[in-house]
Amino acid sequence: MDKLLANKVCIITGAAQGIGKSIAEHFAADGAVVYACDRQKGSMDEWVKSCAATCNTKVFPLYFDVTDAMAAKTAFMTIFKQEGRIDVLVNNAGVIFNKKIGMILREETELMFRVNVIAVIEMVQLVSRLMARGHSGSIVNIASITAVLGSPGQSAYAATKGAIVSFTKSAAKELAGQGIRVNAVAPGIVRTERFAELYEANGEKIDTRIGRIALGRLGTPDDVAAACVFLASDKASYISGQILGVDGCASI
Ligand SMILES: NC(=O)c1ccc[n+]([C@@H]2O[C@H](COP(=O)([O-])OP(=O)(O)OC[C@H]3O[C@@H](n4cnc5c(N)ncnc54)[C@H](O)[C@@H]3O)[C@@H](O)[C@H]2O)c1
């Protein structure tokens, strides 16, 4: 069977762990040339080597903070010069503070908006100029089920993901004329390192959460990655401006 992303040049942010790492691994397995981005130097050096060898493709670690627009620009220009094009950007890097209203610090809200929203808008601006040169590209933003369902203790975080949903739809309409598709994936609760920190460390019963999920289990990073592979691929060439829920039927 043909690989869905054969030779596509793909950038994935927040790829050191969790959902982003899984997206990078799935993209490599589907033949993409992967630029795995994260902020902590050295954090991806080991797994990208074994991933490249296993998948027989190129996987590069790239270290920058997504809130540093100059660093992001330099990274994207370097990739563009090296590869001659950029086909896919997955905006996955994100931060969350679980805080009830009345307890949320301004700095926490600001950081969430800087990483989850402003950086995404800036990177879409940067990459769309480069994609437009080839009149082709696919951008996938990682939103969240909380954007549409709401979640107690996550109001500020949910607001950032709501912004991503709105931005995705407008950007899709605006960039369609340049051959660029923009979609979002909205995961439900996904078992990642962060998930463990947020819920399990609080002693919260996971079973109560699972009870609200019709398919009867939490999501996995692989579930989210599979949706990203599809939206990034040419199989989705007539799909843009969509918010694809990957939530076990929890959001309807
Ligand atoms: N895990 C869930 O239940 C869940 C549910 C819905 C949506 N999401 C979204 O999925 C995405 C990934 O979530 P996760 O659970 O894998 O999180 P995670 O915390 O495990 O991983 C996030 C990654 O982003 C990186 N990152 C954070 N800030 C950065 C910055 N300024 N510059 C560069 N890299 C940065 C981190 O270093 C980390 O590697 C996030 O956007 C999150 O909001 C997660």
Ligand as a Chemical Component Dictionary entry (heavy atoms), coordinates in Angstrom:
data_LIG
# 
_chem_comp.id                   LIG 
_chem_comp.type                 NON-POLYMER 
_chem_comp.pdbx_formal_charge   0 
_chem_comp.three_letter_code    LIG 
# 
loop_
_chem_comp_atom.comp_id 
_chem_comp_atom.atom_id 
_chem_comp_atom.alt_atom_id 
_chem_comp_atom.type_symbol 
_chem_comp_atom.charge 
_chem_comp_atom.model_Cartn_x 
_chem_comp_atom.model_Cartn_y 
_chem_comp_atom.model_Cartn_z 
_chem_comp_atom.pdbx_ordinal 
LIG N1  N1  N 0  -3.598 15.065 26.626 1  
LIG C1  C1  C 0  -4.855 15.439 26.489 2  
LIG O1  O1  O 0  -5.766 14.907 27.160 3  
LIG C2  C2  C 0  -5.210 16.494 25.473 4  
LIG C3  C3  C 0  -6.575 16.687 25.192 5  
LIG C4  C4  C 0  -6.930 17.656 24.254 6  
LIG C5  C5  C 0  -5.964 18.417 23.641 7  
LIG N2  N2  N 1  -4.645 18.230 23.945 8  
LIG C6  C6  C 0  -3.675 19.075 23.246 9  
LIG O2  O2  O 0  -2.749 18.234 22.583 10 
LIG C7  C7  C 0  -1.464 18.859 22.532 11 
LIG C8  C8  C 0  -0.405 17.934 23.130 12 
LIG O3  O3  O 0  -0.804 17.570 24.432 13 
LIG P1  P1  P 0  -0.005 16.507 25.327 14 
LIG O4  O4  O 0  -0.979 15.930 26.269 15 
LIG O5  O5  O -1 0.807  15.609 24.458 16 
LIG O6  O6  O 0  0.928  17.511 26.151 17 
LIG P2  P2  P 0  2.410  17.331 26.750 18 
LIG O7  O7  O 0  2.530  18.359 27.813 19 
LIG O8  O8  O 0  2.645  15.902 27.100 20 
LIG O9  O9  O 0  3.326  17.725 25.511 21 
LIG C9  C9  C 0  3.360  19.047 25.030 22 
LIG C10 C10 C 0  4.696  19.286 24.360 23 
LIG O10 O10 O 0  4.714  20.657 23.922 24 
LIG C11 C11 C 0  5.974  21.198 24.262 25 
LIG N3  N3  N 0  5.880  22.645 24.442 26 
LIG C12 C12 C 0  5.171  23.296 25.396 27 
LIG N4  N4  N 0  5.407  24.614 25.299 28 
LIG C13 C13 C 0  6.276  24.796 24.280 29 
LIG C14 C14 C 0  6.897  25.940 23.717 30 
LIG N5  N5  N 0  6.698  27.165 24.211 31 
LIG N6  N6  N 0  7.722  25.762 22.668 32 
LIG C15 C15 C 0  7.956  24.517 22.174 33 
LIG N7  N7  N 0  7.416  23.398 22.684 34 
LIG C16 C16 C 0  6.578  23.542 23.726 35 
LIG C17 C17 C 0  6.389  20.495 25.552 36 
LIG O11 O11 O 0  7.788  20.590 25.780 37 
LIG C18 C18 C 0  5.890  19.086 25.300 38 
LIG O12 O12 O 0  6.873  18.283 24.680 39 
LIG C19 C19 C 0  -1.611 20.190 23.293 40 
LIG O13 O13 O 0  -1.877 21.234 22.390 41 
LIG C20 C20 C 0  -2.822 19.930 24.164 42 
LIG O14 O14 O 0  -3.454 21.105 24.549 43 
LIG C21 C21 C 0  -4.248 17.277 24.842 44 
# 
loop_
_chem_comp_bond.comp_id 
_chem_comp_bond.atom_id_1 
_chem_comp_bond.atom_id_2 
_chem_comp_bond.value_order 
_chem_comp_bond.pdbx_ordinal 
LIG N1  C1  SING 1  
LIG C1  O1  DOUB 2  
LIG C1  C2  SING 3  
LIG C2  C3  SING 4  
LIG C2  C21 DOUB 5  
LIG C3  C4  DOUB 6  
LIG C4  C5  SING 7  
LIG C5  N2  DOUB 8  
LIG N2  C6  SING 9  
LIG N2  C21 SING 10 
LIG C6  O2  SING 11 
LIG C6  C20 SING 12 
LIG O2  C7  SING 13 
LIG C7  C8  SING 14 
LIG C7  C19 SING 15 
LIG C8  O3  SING 16 
LIG O3  P1  SING 17 
LIG P1  O4  DOUB 18 
LIG P1  O5  SING 19 
LIG P1  O6  SING 20 
LIG O6  P2  SING 21 
LIG P2  O7  DOUB 22 
LIG P2  O8  SING 23 
LIG P2  O9  SING 24 
LIG O9  C9  SING 25 
LIG C9  C10 SING 26 
LIG C10 O10 SING 27 
LIG C10 C18 SING 28 
LIG O10 C11 SING 29 
LIG C11 N3  SING 30 
LIG C11 C17 SING 31 
LIG N3  C12 SING 32 
LIG N3  C16 SING 33 
LIG C12 N4  DOUB 34 
LIG N4  C13 SING 35 
LIG C13 C14 SING 36 
LIG C13 C16 DOUB 37 
LIG C14 N5  SING 38 
LIG C14 N6  DOUB 39 
LIG N6  C15 SING 40 
LIG C15 N7  DOUB 41 
LIG N7  C16 SING 42 
LIG C17 O11 SING 43 
LIG C17 C18 SING 44 
LIG C18 O12 SING 45 
LIG C19 O13 SING 46 
LIG C19 C20 SING 47 
LIG C20 O14 SING 48 
# 
